[in-house]
């Protein structure tokens, strides 16, 4: 386990550094002037130049990146160019929304995907073909379109859930849950497809193994054979697929938060990019990068525990 942590740390440092450099450069190359965006199109050039100087935007790009990097290494991500609020405060206030979306979507994808995959493998026939078809459709359907369908059906035609907005858990647990249902399903239902497909393939492979026939010959109940032995041995590839799904969900949160007007990191990233708020874009990219790498570390550790051959 220590070897995994050491290898992860060696890989994490250059990745985080590379992402920060790339994000900084690409954001700086976006056409437009943050000072002009803040003051408006009718602002005098002298006013724009004065604001750029105040914000440090008149410095060369390498100097600006170095100033940001030295501050970030000391825990200071700077202040937002547009609002003047510390970036860390904005990230902290919005992180819970994004994590709630991703956590709920992972739960939906894992539970529904594994259940459908196991049922398909055990029953076969029409159900198996249906899961394959659903998997293909789920991979092809855009999250944004699926979210619009859910919004139209369950927030407009049948007003069961709110159309948009977010209610904090501390304010009202019931309304918090209701505000998350549609965006979580928007992300989680399409993500069920690859999990179900991998579960079905893995369970079918294990059912053909000799140890399954031995367990059945000993009179072990079928439920115990599947849940305690077959599914456990098929779990490692499923965990890997879940790791890939989690990474893709971070991109999906941008669309889901924009569609349902939720105050998460995805919507914050879109707004910051539109206004060339480089410190804010850097902060969001840093949080996303570190979170994804931590998830990859967790997946690798779980994979190691599930597959003894990896440990050796």
Secondary structure, DSSP 4 states (H G I P E B T S, - for coil): -HHHHHHHHHHHHHHHHHHHHHHHHHHHHSSS-HHHHHH-TTS-HHHHHHHHHHHTTTS-HHHHHHHHHHHHHTT---B-TTT--BHHHHHHHHHHHHHHHHHHHHHHHHHHHHHHHHHHHHH-HHHHHHHHHHHHHHHHS-HHHHHHHHHIIIIIIS-SS-SS----TTT-HHHHHHHHHHHHHHHHHHHHHHHHHHHHHHHHHHHTSHHHHHHHHTT--HHHIIIIIIHHHTHHHHHHHHHHHHHHHHHHHHHHHHHTT--SHHHHHHHHHHTT-HHHHHHHHHHHHHHHHHHHHHHHHHHHHH-HHHH-
